[in-house]
Amino acid sequence: MLEQSTTTTNFPPIDNNQLTRFIDPYSDFGFKHIFGKGPNRDFLIKFLNGVFKGRKVITDIQYNNTEYKGSGKDYRKTIFDLYCTSDKGEKFIIEMQKAKVDNFKDRSIFYMANLIQEQGVGVIADWDYLLPEIYFLAIMNFKFDDSHPDHYIHDVRLTEINTNKEFYPKMGYIFIEMPKFKKNEGQLENELDEWLYILNNLKRLDEIPISLRGREEYEKIFELAEVANLTPEEMNEYQQSLKMQRDNNSALNYAKKEGVNEGKHKKAVEMALKLKIKGISLDEISELTDLSVEEIKSL
């Protein structure tokens, strides 16, 4: 275990319009560049083994097609960030979710359901419904609204409530709320801590942390993630990924601002109606609510 430290790392604020030394692993390109390529399978294996903490030991994986289309022509298409099969046959959906979205738990169930359904497509007529182990892993750059403030890893399985025993051992969901992971370099206790620290801080770092130097897999990660080492094609793909990310953020911020403005206007209208009923002059109502006299007349 690394030496404990009470010091905190104070990173300078990031200018999202400038490239940092290392790629952003939360970008679509960055996550797949590090974990989603055949030559880098060892990185994903080590990360998954860290997440499962000995409950599963993965020695090899094969990457699968990340696009799944249901059996009917009108079925919604599902695209996974990463989808792979281990050497023992377990299947893993790995999702990097940067922005908070509505109904994320529902979407996770939907993704798993599509993958389970796929197991029965094209099989022999007397298939006995025996399924492989299937897991959904979400790395989330946001927090659930209803989760415990100190728990950032949620290991979700089918459990019999009365006995508190696992009912079905071949399916599970793991959600990692990255904003709750607050450990600094001196507080990292195991490999999973180290991987989460890298994911949380990679684009903020100017060099590989001292505690991670001399470790071959981490040296390779930082070499792979260095922007200067990207090919022209990779750089273009990364830039496009960042542009899409910035555009989405701008659209979200605009929508929030419009929502706030709309809410303020609604309250002003409600107040104006009450004042109008009480016989307050239109000019006074306009002054109090910032609504125009014409708008107040139309109420």
ABEGO torsion letter per residue (X at the ends): XBBBBABBBBBBBBBAABBBABBBAABAAAAAAAAABAAAAAAAAAAAAAAAGGABBBABBBBBBABBBBABAABBBBBBABBBBBAAGBBBBBBBBABBBBGAAAAAAAAAAAAAAAAABGBBAABAGBBBBBBBBBBBABBBAABBAABABBBBBBBBAAAGBBABAABBBBBBBAAABABBAAABABAAAAAAAAAAAAAABABBBAAABGBAAAAAAAAAABAAABBAAAAAAAAAAAAAAAAAAAAAAAAAAAAAAAAAAAAAAAAAAAAAAAGBBAAAAAAAAGBBAAAAAAX
